[in-house]
Amino acid sequence: MRHALIALLFIVGWSATTFAAEHTTDSLDKVKQQLADGKAVLIDVREQAEWDDGHLKDAKLLSVSKLRKGVPADELAKTLAKGKVVYAHCKAGGRCLEAADRLTKLGYEVRPLKPGYEDLLKAGFPKAEP
């Protein structure tokens, strides 16, 4: 019985991944304005195949799997400027929290978006042309 309880606690603890980052409270209008003013960048943390199926016009791809493996600082600097707000989005709002945690540890100001890709399209973010 004791081993079963320990196993259950391990499984519950392992599956309940928590992130320090929280979704931003910035309105989508503010996000759009920050992007238009050049004060922010937008990253898509989905995977390459998802990106290839469609992505936002102003977004840059930086998949969470790539972040997990580790991205050299000089390569990150080509995509992200430390002086700008980094808005991160994914499909449903979960992976961007992980990406935010990882990038925040590297000195970036990351604000994960709760709306996913489809929601952002519906909110008027333009889709990139194929």
N, C-alpha and C positions, 0 to 999 in steps of 0.2 A: 504494500500500500504506500509506503514511504517513497519508493522509487517512482511509482506512478504519479504521486503528487509533485515530486521534483521535476519529472518530465513535463507535466502539465504546466508548471510555473515557467519552465524554460521556453516552452512553445509559445505561451501567452506573451512572455516578455520579448521573445525574439520577433514575433509577428507584429507586435505593437510598436513599430518604428515611430519614433517621434522626432520632430525637427524643431530647432530653436526658432527658425524663421516663421513668420506669420504672413498671411496675405496682406498686401498693402491696403490701406484705406483710401488711397488716392483714387479719385473718380476717373473714369475712362476719358472724360473730357480733359482732365488735367494731364493724363498720360499722353494723349494726342498733342496737347499744347507743348509739353516738355520735349516731345520728339520733334515737333515742328520748329521749336526754338533752338534745337541742337543742344539742349541741356541734358538729354537722356539718350540712351540707346535701348533697343528692344532685341532681346535674344529669345530664340526658340530652342528649348531644351529637349525637344522630341528627337527621335532617331532619324537618320538619313532617309529611310524609306517613307516615313511620314512627311518629311519635308518635301520630298520629291512628288508626293501626291498633292501638294498644295501648301503654300505658306504665305505669310503676310509680306507685303511689299517692303516695308521698312525693317524687317527682322533680319538678324544674322543667326546662322545655325551654330549652336554650341551644345551638342547633345550631352545629356546627363551621363551617359555611359562613357563618353570621352572625359568628362570631368572626374569620374570615378577612377579612371586609369591614371589621371594626372596630365595636365597640360603645362608645358614649359612656360614660364613667366613671359618670355619674349613673344611667344605665340599668342598668349592671352592678350598681351598689350596691343597686338595688331587688331584684335576684335573689340576690346573693351578699354575705355579710357577711365583711369581711376578718378578723374575729376568730374565724371558724369554719373548720374543716376542710371542704374541698370535695371530695366524692367524685364522680368523673365516670365515666359508663358510656356504652357505645354498643352496637352489635349484636355485635361480636366482639372488642373490645378494642384496635383500632387507632386509631380517630378520637379516643378519649379521651386518647391520648398526645399528639396534636397539640394538643388543647384544653388539656391540662395545661401544655404548654410556653407556649402563648399567655397563659394566665391567670397562670402563675407570674411571667412578666415584668411583669405588672400588679400584683404584690404579693399574690396569693392563695396559700394553702397548698392545693395540689391533689394528691389521691391517686387516680390513675386505677385503675379496677377492670379486672382481666383478664376476669372473667366478663362475658359479654354479657347483653343483655336477657332472653333465654329462660333462660339459666343462673341469673340472679338470681330469676326466677319460680320455677324448680325449687328454689332454695335457701330459698324461703319469703318472699321480698319480695312484699308484696301488690300485686296489679294494680289499677289505678284502675278504677272503675266507669265505663261509657260514659255 
